[in-house]
């Protein structure tokens, strides 16, 4: 029972850094081969350190069998230099800490290296490499136990055979587990890349579609233009100009979306909101729209980009204005809840049905004849970059409510 507990402990010590490596490698956003190699090296050296430091098995020889795992993994990942360094560490540890004769261990590590070189030259598969290592491992385990046990007692021989089987199979199983996890990790990364390619293709398709429409309109009117007919010229040229402007706006919005850069600084969000309200107040009056605001009088500081946040709130209020046909109201209110600052923009415009509401944050989705479908998507990304959130609630012919939540900086 004790030996099983010790074996489980050593398995955990070996696998834990490897598991951390795989999880972090899968979920980190920046993929870099050099960085991945550094992470693997850290995991391998961590596994060896934990096993040597905290491993607890009756004989030191058995502990060293588990310490072989990081070496073999390094060979599997074509990190021969790392494998050699790990081998040297184990040899030094065996001689100076365990006071063991390192001859057999040295021969074993040399054999590992030879198999690695042959495999590299012959381009053998990883599974074949593991099988060759398994045969070699069994051979050296038999030799090691022959030197340790020199008795013919039947019970001792049975225990010897069981121990050889256990310590022969476990490293091989661990190697297969590593290979399986490595394959799963590679598959996950491949699927992530495919998903990114799919999103890119969808975005390119959508922007091509959006730009194609106004260009087609321009071509149609150009075909109909008669330079001798001033009436048609005065009628068609402004339309062509509008469609060209629309195309330029779509391209500009898309470039803006793909180059979101946030320069945060400490700012009073209420000052920002007051500036926006002053700028838009005159436009509201000309459009027969009444805008009311109830903003807290306290100073509310956040870490934010003034211009980017201004862009977001102008886009929200502008959408509210465009949703109102003739006469209407836009109400801006704010309040603090825990460590979040809530900015609510409510209008009594045309509102949105459930389908439109579910699509409103999607790239290029728009219900406007001249809209690019990028404003809400861009605003959502900017708010996310400020560690906040933006939510829409709406009903047809009842209006829309937009709630922006931003984290407060306590001073």
N, C-alpha and C positions, 0 to 999 in steps of 0.2 A: 504493500500500500504506500509505503514511504517513497519507494522509487518512482511510483506512478505520479505522486504529488510533485516530486522533484522534476520529473520529465515534463509535466504540464507547466510548471513554473518556467523552465528553460524555453519551452515552446513559446510561451507568452512573451518572454523577454526578447526572443529573436524576432517574433512577428510584429510586436507593437510598433517599433519604428518604421517597419515596412508598410504597415497599415496606414500610419500617419502620412507616409510618403505618397501612397496611392490616392488617398482621399484628397490631400492638398493638391496633388498633381491634376486630379480630375476637375476640381472646382475653382482653381485659380484662373483669373481672366487672361493674364498675359502668358502666352505659350512661347517658350524659348528653349532650344535644345541645350544650350550652355547652362542655363539656369536649372533645367531638369537634371543635368548631369551632376551639378553641385548638390542638389537635393538628395539624389540617390547616394552620393558619397557620404553625406551627413547621416543618412538612414543606416547605411552599412556599418559605418564606424560606431554609431550609437548602438546598434544591435550587438556588435562584438563587445563593446564596453559593458553593456548591461549584463550580458551572459557571463563575462569573466568576473565582474564585480559582485553580482547578486545571484549567480547560478549556484545551486546547491545539490550536488549529486555525490553519491558515496565515493566514487573514484574520480580522480582528476582526468583520467583518460576519457571517461564518458562525457564530462563537461566539454572537453576539447572537440568531441564529435559534433556537438551543437555549434561550436565556434567555427566549424568548417562551412556552415551555411552561408554566411556573408561572403566568404571567399568564392564559393561556387556561383552565387548570384552575380558577383562582380564579373566572373568569366562569362556568364550567360549574357550580361549586358555589354560585353566587349570592353570592359574596364580592367584590362590586364594589369596596369600599373597599380591600381587600387588593390587588386587581388594579391599582388606580390607584397605590398606594404602590410596588408592584413595578415598574410602568412608569416612575415618576419615578426610581427607583434606577437603572434601565437607562439612561435618558436622561442622567442625571448622569455615570454611568460612561462612556458613549459620548463625552461631550464632554470630560471632564477627564482620563480615563485613556487612552482610545483616540484622542483628538483627532479625532473624526469630526464631520461635519456631521449634525446630528440632525434635519434637516427631514423626510426620508423616514421615519425611525423614529417621529417625533412624529405624522406623518400616519397611519402604520400603527396606532399605539396609539389615536388618536382614532377610527379606523375600527372597531377592536375594540369600543370602548365604545359606539359608535353601534349596531353589530350586537347587542350585549348588550341595550341599551335597547329596540330593536325586538323582539328575541326575547322579552324580559320582557313587553312590551305585548301582543304577538300570541300569547304563550304557545307559542312554537315548541318542538319537541322538541330534545333534546341532539344527536341525529344530524344534524338540519338545521343546527343551530348550527355543528357541526364542518365540515359541507360548505361553508357560507358562509365560514367562516374559511379553509378550504382554497383556495377561489377567490381570496379576498383575499390570502392568503399568496403564491400563485403570481404574482399581479399585481405585488406589491411586490418579490418576488425578481427578477422580470424587469427591473424598473426599476433595482434596486440593481446587478445585474450589467451592465446597459447602461452605467451610469456608471463601473463599474470597468474593464471590458474595452472598448477602443476599436480593436480590430484586426479585420481581415477574414480573418486566417489561418484556413484550414479546420480545422486541428488544434485551435486555440484555441476555435473555435466549437463543435466537438464536445465538448471538455472543458467548455465553458460550459453546453451543453445537459445534459450528464450531471450537472454540479454542481447546476444548477437543479432537475433531476428528483430528485436525492438529497436536497437540503435542502428541497425542497417536500414530498416524501413522508414523510420521517422524522418531522417534528413531527406530521403528521396521524396516522401510525401510533401514535406515542406517546400522542396524545390518545385514540385508540380503545382502546389498551391500558389507559389510566387509567379510561376509562368502563367497560370490561369488568371490570376489577378492582373498581371501585366497585359494579357490579351484583352481583358474586360476594360481596363483603363484605356488601351489603344482604341478599342471599339467606341468607347464613350467619346473620346476626343474626335474620332473620325465622324461620328454622328453629329457632334457639335459643329464641326467644320461644314458638313453637308447642310445643316440647318442655317448656318450663316450665309452660305452660298445661295441657298433657297431664298432667304430674306433679301439678299442683294439683288438677285434676279427679279424678284417680285417688285422691289423698289424701282429698278431700272425699267421694268415693263410698265409700271404705273406712270412714271415720269415721262416715258416715251409716249404713252397714250395721252397724257395730259397736254403735252406740248404739241402732239400731232393734231389735236382738234383745232386750236386756233390757227395753226399753219394751213390746215385744210380750208378753213373759212377764208383766210387771206387769199389763197389761191383761187377759190371760187369767185370772190369779188374782183380780183385782178383779171380773171378771164372775162368778166362781164363789163369791165370798164371800157368806155369809149372816150378817148382823149378829146374828141371833138364835142362831147356832150358834157357841158359844164354842170348840168343838174346832177348827172350820175356821179361825176367827180366829187362834187361837194357832199354827196350822200354817202358814197362808198369809202372815200379816203379816211374819214374819221372812224368808221367801223374797222377798217384795216389797221389803223393806228391803235385802236383799243385792243384788238386781238394780239398785236405785236407786244404791246405793254403787258398784256396778260401772260404771254409766253415768257417775257423777261422776268415778271414777278414770280412765276413758278420756278424758274431756274435760280433766281436770287434766294427764294425761300428754301429751296432744296440745298443750296450751298451753305446757307445759314444753319440748316438742320444738321448737316454733316460736319460742321466745324464749331460745335458748341464749346465755348471756352468760358469758364467761370472765374472771375477775379474777385474773390471774396474780401470784404473788409467790414469792420464794425460800423453799422449804420442804424439810424432810427427809422424803422419801417413806417411809422406814422407820418414822418416828414415826407417820405417818398409818396405815400398815398395822397397827402395834401397837395403835393406838386402836380400829381396826375389829375386830380379833381379840378384844380385851377385851370390846367391846360384844356381840359375837355368841357368845362362848364359852358363856355361860349358856344361851342359846336352844338351842345345839347339844346340850348335856347333856340338856335336857328332851325333845329329839326323838330321843335315842338315836343321835346322830351324833357321831363323834369327829373333831375338827379338830386337825391338826398343822401346825406352821409351822417353816420353816427359813429365817430371814431373816438376811441378812448383817449383821454387827455394825458395819460401817463406816457413817459418815454419808454418805448419798447425797442430794445436793441436786438439785432440779429447779426449773424455772420452772412453777408450776402453781397451780390453783385448788383449795384444800383441800376445800371443800364439794362441788365438782363431782366431783373424783376419788373422794372418799368415796362419793358417790352411785353411781359406776361400780362400785367394788369390792364395795359392799354388794349391788348388783344381781347381780353375777356369783356371789357366794357364796350369795345367796338362791336363785338359779336352781339352783345345785348342791344346796342343801338340798331344794328341791322335787322334784328328779329322783330323790332317794333315798326309796324306799317305806317301809322299816321301819328298817333298821340299815345304817350305811355310814360312809365316811371321806371327809373333805375335806382335801387337802394343799395348803399354800401354800408355795411356794419362790421364792427370788429369786437372781439372779446378774447380774454385770456382764460385758458383752461389748463391747469397744471403747468407744464413747461412748454405749451404750444400756444401760438398766436393764430387765431382764426380770423380770416378775412372773407366775408360773404358778400357776393354781388348777386342781387336778385332783380329780375325784370318781369314785366307782364306782357312779354312779346308772344310770338307765335308758338313757342315751346317746341318740344321734340317728342316724337313717338318712341316706343320701346326699341324699335330697330335702330333708329338714328342715334338714340342714347347709347346703345351698346357698341356702336361703331365710331362714336364721336372722337375718340382718342387715336383712332387708327390713321396711319400715314396715308395721305392723299384722299382720305374720305371727306367729301364735302357735299352740301345740299345747295350751295350757292352757284349761280350760273357762271360767275367769274372768280370763284374761289380756287385756291391751290390745294386745299386740304392739308396744309402743313402747319397752320397757326396753332391749333390745339395740341398737335403732336409735339411741336417745338416747345410750347409752354409747359407741357407735362414733363419733358426731359429737363428743362431748366429748373423746375420746382424739385424734381427728384435729385438733381445735382446740389440742391440746397438742403437735402435730407428732409424734404417736406412731402406733401401730397396735395393733389387737386382732384376734387370730386364734383360730378354733375348730377343734379336731379331735375327732372323736367316732366311736364305733361302738355299735350297738344292744346293750344289756345289758352293755356293757363300761365305760361311763362317758364323761366329757367332759373335755377339757383346754382351758383358756383361757389364752392367752399375751398379755400386755399389754407393749408395748415403749414406753419413754419416754426422750427424750434427757436426758442427764446434764449438769448445769452444773458445769464445772471451777472450783474455787475455790483 
